[in-house]
Amino acid sequence: MKAATIRDVAARAQVSVASVSRVLTGAGAVTEPTRQRVLEAVAALAYVPHSGARSLSTSRTDTVGVVLPDLFGEFFSELIRGMDLAARTHGLHLIVSSSHDDADEASAAIRSMRGRVDGMIVLSPHLDAANLAASLAGSLPVLLMNGGATDAGRPSIVVDNHGGAVAAVEHLIAGGARDIAHICGPTGNLEAEARMAGYVQAMAAAGLKARVVDGDFSQSSGHAAVRAMLAEGSHSDAIFAGNDVMAVGALLALQEAGVRCPEDVAVVGFDDVPIAQLVRPSLSTMRINIAETGRRALDRLVDLIRAKDDEALPADVACEIVRPVLVARDSSRANPSINTQASDDGRTAVKSTISSGGHQDV
């Protein structure tokens, strides 16, 4: 059967096409009897508004774009889940694209979304996301998410990776560790660099020697790093991995070698992806509440889109900082002297004490 058109709805309801449009868009007043006749006609004809035509008349697509460096793994899955849940509450759809950690592909993804979305969220830990988005997105509202230094002049959400790493190392030291190795993320990744810098600072503050082992945020790299350390006869009594995925790889390598965790080697990760609670021993980590951060990013973008539509509403250009929370589980030795609170998985959550620096916290 041929799909019903707005003219078919108008004819059945015995009203004008303009009246049907006002009922469907909510723009303009109509009488209650007219609204009821239109809605009955829509239901009877199974009419579905044409999104392309509607966007031409309203200058809105009810769609937002998300550009991520990758779509693989629990971190990005959780981030998208939070964004999607928030988008549904706002009646919006998501277009998600990956830059594959490549500047040209990131540029192509941003360009392809112009004219198709009402706003964009751009996460680009390898690139100057602010300048890239500003130069390519045109007048589109853009919210930035990246691991670099804060940019007070643009709407953004960033993780305090440096402060979180300091808190992770201090937790290991409080548990008695003195030889702490760090499995770092990929070279050039802003988040990886900030976490490594926090590790180095915390080790120096404690008068301990830093030892950095290469990784790339993958489970296999965490596994390979620990195997290499053990083959060299490393006597590290703790490992701080740059993310949970590498930490899981490290745990597997320790188990394969018959090394006990945390009795022989304690392990702490970063992010608190869902699998962190499921591995054995359960993984101590720095929680950033990934899905909630995604939800907050989508809500912020909606505010920016509304600000553009209503010039009287000031745009929110604040940089919000996500403060990681230390969740101490079985893979590390907790120190009873640390002020703790119950976490949602029944173990111990220790809040890192980091100055807000005048910015909002998530």
DOLUMDO-537899 format. One line per field, with one value per atom (N, C-alpha, C): residue in one letter; atom name; x, y, z. Coordinates in steps of 0.05 Angstrom, whole numbers. Example, Ala and Ser with C-alpha at 12.3 -4.5 7.8 and 13.67 -1.06 7.14 Angstrom:
2
resn = c(a_a_a_s_s_s)
name = c(N_CA_C_N_CA_C)
east = c(264_246_264_257_273_258)
north = c(-114_-90_-66_-45_-21_1)
up = c(156_156_156_142_143_157)
***
This chain:
362
resn = c(m_m_m_k_k_k_a_a_a_a_a_a_t_t_t_i_i_i_r_r_r_d_d_d_v_v_v_a_a_a_a_a_a_r_r_r_a_a_a_q_q_q_v_v_v_s_s_s_v_v_v_a_a_a_s_s_s_v_v_v_s_s_s_r_r_r_v_v_v_l_l_l_t_t_t_g_g_g_a_a_a_g_g_g_a_a_a_v_v_v_t_t_t_e_e_e_p_p_p_t_t_t_r_r_r_q_q_q_r_r_r_v_v_v_l_l_l_e_e_e_a_a_a_v_v_v_a_a_a_a_a_a_l_l_l_a_a_a_y_y_y_v_v_v_p_p_p_h_h_h_s_s_s_g_g_g_a_a_a_r_r_r_s_s_s_l_l_l_s_s_s_t_t_t_s_s_s_r_r_r_t_t_t_d_d_d_t_t_t_v_v_v_g_g_g_v_v_v_v_v_v_l_l_l_p_p_p_d_d_d_l_l_l_f_f_f_g_g_g_e_e_e_f_f_f_f_f_f_s_s_s_e_e_e_l_l_l_i_i_i_r_r_r_g_g_g_m_m_m_d_d_d_l_l_l_a_a_a_a_a_a_r_r_r_t_t_t_h_h_h_g_g_g_l_l_l_h_h_h_l_l_l_i_i_i_v_v_v_s_s_s_s_s_s_s_s_s_h_h_h_d_d_d_d_d_d_a_a_a_d_d_d_e_e_e_a_a_a_s_s_s_a_a_a_a_a_a_i_i_i_r_r_r_s_s_s_m_m_m_r_r_r_g_g_g_r_r_r_v_v_v_d_d_d_g_g_g_m_m_m_i_i_i_v_v_v_l_l_l_s_s_s_p_p_p_h_h_h_l_l_l_d_d_d_a_a_a_a_a_a_n_n_n_l_l_l_a_a_a_a_a_a_s_s_s_l_l_l_a_a_a_g_g_g_s_s_s_l_l_l_p_p_p_v_v_v_l_l_l_l_l_l_m_m_m_n_n_n_g_g_g_g_g_g_a_a_a_t_t_t_d_d_d_a_a_a_g_g_g_r_r_r_p_p_p_s_s_s_i_i_i_v_v_v_v_v_v_d_d_d_n_n_n_h_h_h_g_g_g_g_g_g_a_a_a_v_v_v_a_a_a_a_a_a_v_v_v_e_e_e_h_h_h_l_l_l_i_i_i_a_a_a_g_g_g_g_g_g_a_a_a_r_r_r_d_d_d_i_i_i_a_a_a_h_h_h_i_i_i_c_c_c_g_g_g_p_p_p_t_t_t_g_g_g_n_n_n_l_l_l_e_e_e_a_a_a_e_e_e_a_a_a_r_r_r_m_m_m_a_a_a_g_g_g_y_y_y_v_v_v_q_q_q_a_a_a_m_m_m_a_a_a_a_a_a_a_a_a_g_g_g_l_l_l_k_k_k_a_a_a_r_r_r_v_v_v_v_v_v_d_d_d_g_g_g_d_d_d_f_f_f_s_s_s_q_q_q_s_s_s_s_s_s_g_g_g_h_h_h_a_a_a_a_a_a_v_v_v_r_r_r_a_a_a_m_m_m_l_l_l_a_a_a_e_e_e_g_g_g_s_s_s_h_h_h_s_s_s_d_d_d_a_a_a_i_i_i_f_f_f_a_a_a_g_g_g_n_n_n_d_d_d_v_v_v_m_m_m_a_a_a_v_v_v_g_g_g_a_a_a_l_l_l_l_l_l_a_a_a_l_l_l_q_q_q_e_e_e_a_a_a_g_g_g_v_v_v_r_r_r_c_c_c_p_p_p_e_e_e_d_d_d_v_v_v_a_a_a_v_v_v_v_v_v_g_g_g_f_f_f_d_d_d_d_d_d_v_v_v_p_p_p_i_i_i_a_a_a_q_q_q_l_l_l_v_v_v_r_r_r_p_p_p_s_s_s_l_l_l_s_s_s_t_t_t_m_m_m_r_r_r_i_i_i_n_n_n_i_i_i_a_a_a_e_e_e_t_t_t_g_g_g_r_r_r_r_r_r_a_a_a_l_l_l_d_d_d_r_r_r_l_l_l_v_v_v_d_d_d_l_l_l_i_i_i_r_r_r_a_a_a_k_k_k_d_d_d_d_d_d_e_e_e_a_a_a_l_l_l_p_p_p_a_a_a_d_d_d_v_v_v_a_a_a_c_c_c_e_e_e_i_i_i_v_v_v_r_r_r_p_p_p_v_v_v_l_l_l_v_v_v_a_a_a_r_r_r_d_d_d_s_s_s_s_s_s_r_r_r_a_a_a_n_n_n_p_p_p_s_s_s_i_i_i_n_n_n_t_t_t_q_q_q_a_a_a_s_s_s_d_d_d_d_d_d_g_g_g_r_r_r_t_t_t_a_a_a_v_v_v_k_k_k_s_s_s_t_t_t_i_i_i_s_s_s_s_s_s_g_g_g_g_g_g_h_h_h_q_q_q_d_d_d_v_v_v)
name = c(N_CA_C_N_CA_C_N_CA_C_N_CA_C_N_CA_C_N_CA_C_N_CA_C_N_CA_C_N_CA_C_N_CA_C_N_CA_C_N_CA_C_N_CA_C_N_CA_C_N_CA_C_N_CA_C_N_CA_C_N_CA_C_N_CA_C_N_CA_C_N_CA_C_N_CA_C_N_CA_C_N_CA_C_N_CA_C_N_CA_C_N_CA_C_N_CA_C_N_CA_C_N_CA_C_N_CA_C_N_CA_C_N_CA_C_N_CA_C_N_CA_C_N_CA_C_N_CA_C_N_CA_C_N_CA_C_N_CA_C_N_CA_C_N_CA_C_N_CA_C_N_CA_C_N_CA_C_N_CA_C_N_CA_C_N_CA_C_N_CA_C_N_CA_C_N_CA_C_N_CA_C_N_CA_C_N_CA_C_N_CA_C_N_CA_C_N_CA_C_N_CA_C_N_CA_C_N_CA_C_N_CA_C_N_CA_C_N_CA_C_N_CA_C_N_CA_C_N_CA_C_N_CA_C_N_CA_C_N_CA_C_N_CA_C_N_CA_C_N_CA_C_N_CA_C_N_CA_C_N_CA_C_N_CA_C_N_CA_C_N_CA_C_N_CA_C_N_CA_C_N_CA_C_N_CA_C_N_CA_C_N_CA_C_N_CA_C_N_CA_C_N_CA_C_N_CA_C_N_CA_C_N_CA_C_N_CA_C_N_CA_C_N_CA_C_N_CA_C_N_CA_C_N_CA_C_N_CA_C_N_CA_C_N_CA_C_N_CA_C_N_CA_C_N_CA_C_N_CA_C_N_CA_C_N_CA_C_N_CA_C_N_CA_C_N_CA_C_N_CA_C_N_CA_C_N_CA_C_N_CA_C_N_CA_C_N_CA_C_N_CA_C_N_CA_C_N_CA_C_N_CA_C_N_CA_C_N_CA_C_N_CA_C_N_CA_C_N_CA_C_N_CA_C_N_CA_C_N_CA_C_N_CA_C_N_CA_C_N_CA_C_N_CA_C_N_CA_C_N_CA_C_N_CA_C_N_CA_C_N_CA_C_N_CA_C_N_CA_C_N_CA_C_N_CA_C_N_CA_C_N_CA_C_N_CA_C_N_CA_C_N_CA_C_N_CA_C_N_CA_C_N_CA_C_N_CA_C_N_CA_C_N_CA_C_N_CA_C_N_CA_C_N_CA_C_N_CA_C_N_CA_C_N_CA_C_N_CA_C_N_CA_C_N_CA_C_N_CA_C_N_CA_C_N_CA_C_N_CA_C_N_CA_C_N_CA_C_N_CA_C_N_CA_C_N_CA_C_N_CA_C_N_CA_C_N_CA_C_N_CA_C_N_CA_C_N_CA_C_N_CA_C_N_CA_C_N_CA_C_N_CA_C_N_CA_C_N_CA_C_N_CA_C_N_CA_C_N_CA_C_N_CA_C_N_CA_C_N_CA_C_N_CA_C_N_CA_C_N_CA_C_N_CA_C_N_CA_C_N_CA_C_N_CA_C_N_CA_C_N_CA_C_N_CA_C_N_CA_C_N_CA_C_N_CA_C_N_CA_C_N_CA_C_N_CA_C_N_CA_C_N_CA_C_N_CA_C_N_CA_C_N_CA_C_N_CA_C_N_CA_C_N_CA_C_N_CA_C_N_CA_C_N_CA_C_N_CA_C_N_CA_C_N_CA_C_N_CA_C_N_CA_C_N_CA_C_N_CA_C_N_CA_C_N_CA_C_N_CA_C_N_CA_C_N_CA_C_N_CA_C_N_CA_C_N_CA_C_N_CA_C_N_CA_C_N_CA_C_N_CA_C_N_CA_C_N_CA_C_N_CA_C_N_CA_C_N_CA_C_N_CA_C_N_CA_C_N_CA_C_N_CA_C_N_CA_C_N_CA_C_N_CA_C_N_CA_C_N_CA_C_N_CA_C_N_CA_C_N_CA_C_N_CA_C_N_CA_C_N_CA_C_N_CA_C_N_CA_C_N_CA_C_N_CA_C_N_CA_C_N_CA_C_N_CA_C_N_CA_C_N_CA_C_N_CA_C_N_CA_C_N_CA_C_N_CA_C_N_CA_C_N_CA_C_N_CA_C_N_CA_C_N_CA_C_N_CA_C_N_CA_C_N_CA_C_N_CA_C_N_CA_C_N_CA_C_N_CA_C_N_CA_C_N_CA_C_N_CA_C_N_CA_C_N_CA_C_N_CA_C_N_CA_C_N_CA_C_N_CA_C_N_CA_C_N_CA_C_N_CA_C_N_CA_C_N_CA_C_N_CA_C_N_CA_C_N_CA_C_N_CA_C_N_CA_C_N_CA_C_N_CA_C_N_CA_C_N_CA_C_N_CA_C_N_CA_C_N_CA_C_N_CA_C_N_CA_C_N_CA_C_N_CA_C_N_CA_C_N_CA_C_N_CA_C_N_CA_C_N_CA_C_N_CA_C_N_CA_C_N_CA_C_N_CA_C_N_CA_C_N_CA_C_N_CA_C_N_CA_C_N_CA_C_N_CA_C_N_CA_C_N_CA_C_N_CA_C_N_CA_C_N_CA_C_N_CA_C_N_CA_C_N_CA_C_N_CA_C_N_CA_C_N_CA_C_N_CA_C_N_CA_C_N_CA_C_N_CA_C_N_CA_C_N_CA_C_N_CA_C_N_CA_C_N_CA_C_N_CA_C_N_CA_C_N_CA_C_N_CA_C_N_CA_C_N_CA_C_N_CA_C_N_CA_C_N_CA_C_N_CA_C_N_CA_C_N_CA_C_N_CA_C_N_CA_C_N_CA_C_N_CA_C_N_CA_C_N_CA_C_N_CA_C_N_CA_C)
east = c(16_0_17_7_22_21_43_44_27_13_-4_13_2_15_1_13_0_-26_-27_-51_-74_-67_-87_-98_-81_-90_-109_-101_-117_-145_-145_-170_-188_-177_-193_-204_-188_-196_-212_-214_-229_-218_-191_-178_-157_-144_-122_-96_-78_-52_-37_-41_-28_-37_-63_-74_-61_-58_-46_-17_-3_25_27_8_8_3_-15_-20_4_17_40_65_69_94_90_64_59_64_69_74_49_38_13_-11_-32_-55_-76_-88_-111_-132_-157_-178_-176_-187_-186_-200_-224_-237_-220_-207_-189_-166_-154_-131_-140_-163_-173_-178_-190_-196_-170_-149_-124_-110_-110_-98_-112_-139_-153_-147_-144_-137_-108_-90_-63_-63_-78_-79_-92_-114_-128_-112_-96_-80_-52_-45_-17_3_-3_14_40_62_88_100_104_115_141_146_171_192_212_232_247_252_266_250_224_207_203_200_197_221_245_270_272_262_263_246_223_204_211_224_230_260_277_306_317_303_312_310_329_329_322_321_317_338_361_383_409_425_451_473_496_519_539_551_572_596_619_644_663_669_687_712_733_758_756_737_734_706_696_670_673_697_702_707_697_704_682_685_665_663_685_685_666_670_654_625_622_595_579_592_579_573_592_589_565_563_541_515_515_491_480_497_488_477_490_481_454_451_427_403_407_385_376_395_388_375_384_373_343_337_310_291_301_284_279_296_292_279_272_260_279_305_325_337_349_363_393_409_438_449_469_486_514_525_551_571_594_615_642_660_687_708_727_749_772_771_792_820_819_844_858_844_856_845_862_853_836_843_828_800_799_773_755_767_752_740_757_747_724_727_706_681_683_659_644_659_646_633_647_635_610_610_587_562_566_543_530_545_533_509_487_462_445_456_441_435_449_445_441_430_425_449_466_490_508_532_551_566_572_591_616_639_664_683_692_712_736_758_782_807_815_839_865_866_891_894_872_872_865_870_860_830_814_786_772_780_766_769_793_798_786_789_778_748_734_705_696_710_702_706_727_732_715_705_690_660_652_624_607_620_605_590_564_548_535_540_528_538_520_529_546_569_588_596_594_605_629_651_676_680_690_698_726_746_773_789_812_828_849_849_870_864_879_875_848_836_810_812_790_787_763_768_746_728_738_723_704_702_685_670_645_630_644_650_666_662_668_669_695_711_737_740_756_762_788_789_814_832_843_860_885_897_921_915_894_887_878_864_856_880_900_924_939_941_953_939_912_897_902_904_909_936_956_983_984_972_972_958_937_923_942_957_976_998_1008_1028_1017_992_980_977_974_972_999_1021_1047_1065_1055_1071_1092_1116_1138_1150_1148_1158_1134_1124_1099_1105_1098_1102_1076_1079_1056_1055_1034_1029_1014_1028_1016_1000_984_968_985_973_987_1000_1022_1036_1019_1018_1002_974_965_938_938_921_921_914_895_887_909_922_944_967_973_995_989_963_956_958_949_950_979_996_1024_1037_1030_1042_1033_1008_999_1014_1018_1034_1062_1075_1103_1104_1084_1084_1080_1061_1056_1080_1094_1117_1140_1144_1164_1158_1133_1125_1130_1129_1134_1163_1180_1208_1213_1195_1198_1206_1219_1228_1205_1201_1180_1190_1172_1178_1154_1157_1136_1140_1120_1120_1100_1108_1090_1066_1043_1018_1003_979_963_933_926_899_885_898_885_892_875_881_906_911_935_961_960_983_989_967_971_983_973_983_1012_1019_1047_1066_1056_1073_1081_1062_1068_1086_1081_1098_1127_1130_1157_1170_1155_1166_1174_1158_1165_1189_1191_1214_1240_1238_1262_1269_1252_1257_1248_1227_1218_1208_1214_1206_1184_1170_1149_1128_1119_1099_1071_1069_1043_1044_1021_1018_995_1000_978_975_953_949_933_940_927_897_887_858_852_826_818_824_821_826_854_874_902_905_891_893_883_862_852_873_886_907_930_936_957_950_924_915_918_911_913_942_960_988_999_991_1000_990_964_953_967_973_987_1015_1027_1054_1054_1030_1029_1035_1033_1038_1011_1011_986_980_955_945_922_925_944_968_970_991_1019_1024_1050_1051_1031_1030_1001_998_972_967_942_936_913_916_895_892_867_862_850_836_824_800_777_752_729_733_712_692_702_684_670_647_631_647_666_680_698_704_722_711_684_672_671_674_669_694_717_742_749_766_775_806_818_804_791_769_756_776_772_793_788_808_808_812_799_800_792_795_786_760_738_712_706_697_688_658_644_616_611_619_620_593_573_546_535_539_529_543_569_583_571_565_552_525_509_483_486_505_509_518_535_544_520_502_479_460_456_440_452_478_492_488_490_487_459_439_411_408_421_420_432_454_467_450_436_418_395_384_362_372_396_408_410_417_419_392_371_344_333_340_330_353_357_380_380_357_355_366_370_381_411_427_456_467_486_498_516_515_532_560_580_607_625_613_629_644_667_682_676_663_657_679_687_709_698_702_694_716_709_728_727_748_748_746_733_730_744_761_776_757_755_739_759_763_782_768_777_766_788_786_804_832_836_863_883_875_894_890_911_910_899_875_863_875_878_889_866_862_839_840_863_865_853_848_837_807_797_768_753_735_721_691_677_648_640_616_606_600_609_603_580_570_546_552_577_581_590_586_591_620_638_666_672_696_703_708_696_700_713_736_751_751_740_739_766_776_801_796_814_811_826_811_823_809_824_812_796_773_756_767_784_796_775_752_733_714_718_701_679_659_638_649_639_645_622_628_607_608)
north = c(-24_0_25_45_71_84_95_108_133_137_161_186_208_234_253_275_295_305_305_314_293_268_247_251_257_262_286_308_332_326_311_305_288_268_251_266_284_300_324_330_353_379_381_406_413_435_443_428_428_416_431_457_474_466_459_451_424_406_380_385_402_408_420_438_451_430_411_390_372_365_346_358_384_397_411_416_431_461_470_498_512_528_542_530_547_538_525_504_492_485_483_476_446_439_411_392_400_382_377_398_395_377_380_363_334_329_301_289_304_294_287_305_300_275_272_249_223_224_200_193_213_208_197_207_197_168_160_133_115_124_108_103_122_120_110_106_97_117_142_163_166_167_172_198_219_244_239_253_251_268_256_270_291_285_304_329_325_348_364_350_364_381_370_385_410_409_432_455_447_467_477_461_469_475_469_472_455_433_414_386_369_342_322_332_315_292_298_279_293_279_290_270_281_265_261_238_232_221_234_225_215_189_177_166_163_153_123_109_80_72_50_40_13_3_-24_-22_-41_-44_-33_-41_-35_-5_9_38_53_49_64_53_27_16_29_33_45_75_88_117_121_105_107_99_79_72_95_110_133_155_159_180_172_146_137_139_132_134_163_181_209_219_211_220_211_187_178_194_203_220_247_256_281_278_253_248_251_245_249_222_222_199_205_184_187_177_192_182_180_156_152_144_157_151_149_134_130_144_157_170_150_127_107_120_139_153_166_174_186_214_234_261_265_252_255_243_219_206_222_234_251_275_287_310_302_278_268_263_251_245_270_291_316_329_330_342_327_301_285_290_300_304_332_350_377_375_387_386_362_343_319_318_335_334_362_364_390_399_380_386_361_365_343_341_316_311_299_311_302_295_269_260_252_266_262_264_243_245_247_244_247_274_288_312_337_360_385_386_374_371_398_417_442_456_459_473_457_431_414_417_415_417_445_465_493_499_489_496_480_457_440_439_444_441_466_488_512_523_528_540_519_494_473_474_470_468_443_446_424_422_398_393_376_384_369_351_328_309_300_308_297_298_285_281_302_323_343_364_386_408_421_432_444_469_474_497_513_533_548_562_566_581_564_538_521_502_495_475_448_437_412_396_371_353_338_339_326_310_289_273_283_285_292_267_261_237_239_262_266_262_275_272_243_230_203_184_189_172_176_201_206_191_191_177_147_136_107_99_115_109_112_133_137_114_103_80_56_51_29_33_57_63_59_68_65_36_19_-10_-24_-8_-20_-23_-17_-21_1_-7_12_11_-12_-14_-17_5_6_12_-7_-3_8_23_35_24_12_4_27_42_66_61_80_78_87_89_94_122_124_149_169_194_215_216_197_198_216_237_257_245_227_214_197_182_165_182_204_221_234_242_254_234_209_188_181_180_174_197_221_244_243_236_234_212_190_168_177_190_199_219_237_257_244_225_212_195_183_167_185_207_226_238_244_256_237_211_190_182_194_187_160_151_125_128_107_107_98_114_108_87_70_50_48_57_58_37_20_-1_6_2_10_-7_5_-8_8_-2_13_13_9_8_-18_-38_-63_-84_-104_-126_-141_-145_-159_-144_-117_-102_-103_-104_-107_-135_-155_-182_-184_-173_-174_-158_-135_-119_-134_-148_-163_-187_-201_-223_-214_-191_-180_-173_-161_-154_-178_-199_-224_-238_-237_-249_-235_-209_-194_-197_-212_-216_-192_-178_-154_-161_-143_-148_-127_-116_-97_-110_-95_-106_-95_-78_-67_-57_-56_-46_-27_-4_15_15_4_3_28_38_62_59_35_31_3_-3_-29_-52_-47_-68_-79_-61_-69_-83_-73_-85_-114_-119_-146_-164_-154_-169_-174_-155_-158_-180_-180_-201_-229_-232_-258_-267_-249_-256_-264_-251_-258_-286_-291_-317_-340_-335_-355_-361_-341_-345_-354_-358_-367_-346_-321_-298_-290_-288_-282_-252_-246_-218_-217_-200_-178_-186_-211_-217_-212_-219_-214_-188_-183_-159_-149_-124_-111_-97_-95_-83_-64_-40_-20_-11_-8_1_29_36_62_60_72_74_61_37_21_12_-3_-15_-39_-48_-69_-94_-102_-127_-125_-101_-97_-111_-112_-126_-156_-165_-194_-211_-199_-215_-223_-243_-252_-253_-238_-221_-197_-188_-164_-141_-123_-103_-77_-68_-41_-22_1_19_47_66_93_96_99_100_128_130_155_154_132_129_136_117_122_129_113_117_144_151_176_200_197_218_221_199_200_213_207_219_249_257_285_300_288_300_306_286_290_312_312_333_361_363_388_397_378_385_395_382_391_420_426_454_473_465_482_485_464_466_485_483_501_530_533_560_573_557_567_575_559_565_590_594_617_635_656_673_686_687_699_681_655_636_634_641_641_613_609_583_576_551_541_534_550_545_534_525_515_490_487_461_446_423_406_385_380_361_337_314_289_281_279_272_242_227_198_191_168_158_131_128_103_82_59_36_14_9_-11_-39_-57_-84_-103_-129_-149_-149_-135_-136_-117_-102_-85_-87_-79_-81_-55_-56_-31_-25_1_10_19_7_15_44_57_84_104_95_114_117_141_146_134_115_101_104_96_95_71_61_37_44_26_30_12_15_0_-30_-39_-67_-80_-65_-77_-76_-64_-63_-35_-25_1_21_45_67_89_99_121_144_166_190_203_209_224_253_265_293_311_322_337_364_386_412_416_429_432_454_471_492_511_514_533_523_498_487_469_464_445_417_401_373_356_334_315_292)
up = c(0_0_0_-14_-15_12_21_47_47_69_71_73_62_62_81_86_103_91_64_50_55_55_61_89_108_136_137_123_122_110_88_75_93_107_124_148_159_183_175_149_139_151_150_158_138_141_123_130_110_114_136_137_157_185_188_214_223_204_210_220_205_213_241_247_274_296_291_310_314_293_294_305_300_309_336_344_368_365_341_335_326_343_335_349_353_368_349_359_345_366_357_376_383_406_414_395_385_366_341_331_308_314_337_345_347_358_360_333_314_287_273_276_263_274_301_313_305_303_295_266_249_221_219_235_235_242_263_272_251_239_220_195_187_162_167_193_201_188_190_178_195_181_193_181_197_186_172_150_135_149_160_176_159_134_117_112_106_101_126_149_174_181_175_182_165_140_123_133_145_155_183_199_226_231_211_214_236_243_263_252_260_251_273_298_321_322_313_312_322_337_346_337_332_323_345_345_365_350_353_341_362_361_381_368_383_370_364_377_372_381_371_379_393_396_407_437_452_480_499_524_544_550_549_555_536_510_490_490_495_496_519_542_565_559_547_540_522_501_482_495_513_527_543_557_572_555_532_513_501_494_481_500_526_545_548_549_551_526_503_477_476_485_484_501_524_541_528_510_496_469_462_436_413_418_397_388_365_354_353_354_353_326_315_294_306_307_319_298_299_280_294_283_295_277_290_276_272_285_284_290_309_318_295_274_251_246_242_239_214_192_167_170_184_187_207_226_245_230_213_197_179_166_148_163_187_203_211_219_227_203_180_156_148_150_140_157_182_199_196_183_179_161_171_156_163_178_186_215_231_260_271_295_308_325_331_347_348_359_360_386_394_415_403_408_396_418_418_436_420_425_408_425_439_456_442_416_401_387_384_368_384_372_383_377_394_388_386_403_402_375_366_340_317_318_297_294_317_316_308_319_313_283_271_243_223_232_213_218_243_250_242_235_228_252_247_269_287_282_299_327_347_375_378_392_396_425_436_463_460_473_471_495_489_510_504_519_514_539_538_562_566_549_551_572_571_589_584_605_602_584_570_553_562_578_591_571_546_526_510_515_499_518_511_527_525_548_548_574_573_596_594_615_616_641_640_664_676_702_716_717_694_692_710_711_727_757_767_795_802_783_788_790_773_774_801_810_836_858_858_878_877_853_850_861_855_865_896_906_935_949_937_949_950_929_929_950_952_972_1000_1004_1031_1038_1018_1023_1027_1025_1030_1006_982_958_956_947_944_915_902_875_856_847_831_802_785_756_744_722_708_680_672_644_631_614_603_577_569_545_521_497_473_472_459_456_440_450_437_447_463_473_498_497_519_546_546_571_582_565_573_585_571_580_607_612_637_660_654_675_682_662_667_683_676_690_720_725_753_768_754_766_774_755_759_782_783_805_832_834_859_868_850_857_867_854_862_889_894_920_943_937_957_958_941_941_929_911_898_869_858_831_812_791_772_752_743_722_704_679_660_638_634_614_592_567_545_543_536_530_510_502_482_489_514_524_517_505_498_519_522_541_534_509_501_508_508_515_545_561_590_596_582_586_578_555_545_563_574_591_616_629_653_647_625_618_614_601_596_623_641_667_683_682_697_684_657_643_650_657_664_694_708_737_753_744_758_786_805_833_841_822_828_846_866_884_878_858_850_821_808_781_780_769_762_732_722_693_684_660_650_644_642_640_650_654_665_646_620_601_603_604_608_635_655_682_682_667_665_651_630_618_637_654_674_694_703_721_709_684_671_670_663_661_688_709_736_744_738_744_729_704_688_699_711_722_751_762_790_810_802_820_833_859_873_873_870_871_891_911_915_933_942_962_951_926_915_899_883_866_867_876_876_848_840_814_816_804_802_773_764_737_737_715_713_694_702_687_701_712_724_703_682_663_676_666_680_687_670_676_701_710_733_758_761_784_780_755_749_749_743_743_771_774_800_801_819_839_826_839_829_828_808_802_817_832_842_819_820_797_805_786_789_773_787_774_764_739_728_720_726_720_690_673_644_633_639_628_637_662_672_658_653_639_610_597_571_572_593_596_600_617_623_597_581_556_538_535_518_528_555_567_562_565_560_531_512_484_478_490_486_496_518_528_508_495_475_451_442_419_425_449_457_459_468_470_443_423_396_385_391_382_395_420_436_443_428_433_460_473_500_521_514_533_530_549_546_543_525_520_544_552_574_563_570_559_581_603_625_618_630_628_653_650_673_676_701_706_720_709_722_742_767_788_793_786_791_820_826_853_855_875_879_890_875_885_891_917_925_927_910_910_917_909_919_907_885_872_885_905_919_949_964_993_1004_1015_1026_1053_1059_1084_1102_1126_1143_1152_1151_1160_1141_1116_1096_1101_1099_1103_1080_1086_1064_1067_1045_1045_1029_1035_1021_992_973_945_938_913_905_901_901_898_924_946_972_981_964_972_983_977_989_967_970_952_967_957_970_952_960_943_943_918_916_923_938_947_928_908_887_886_885_884_859_861_837_819_829_812_801_814_805_783_774_753_766_750_759_760_779_780_771_758_752_772)
***
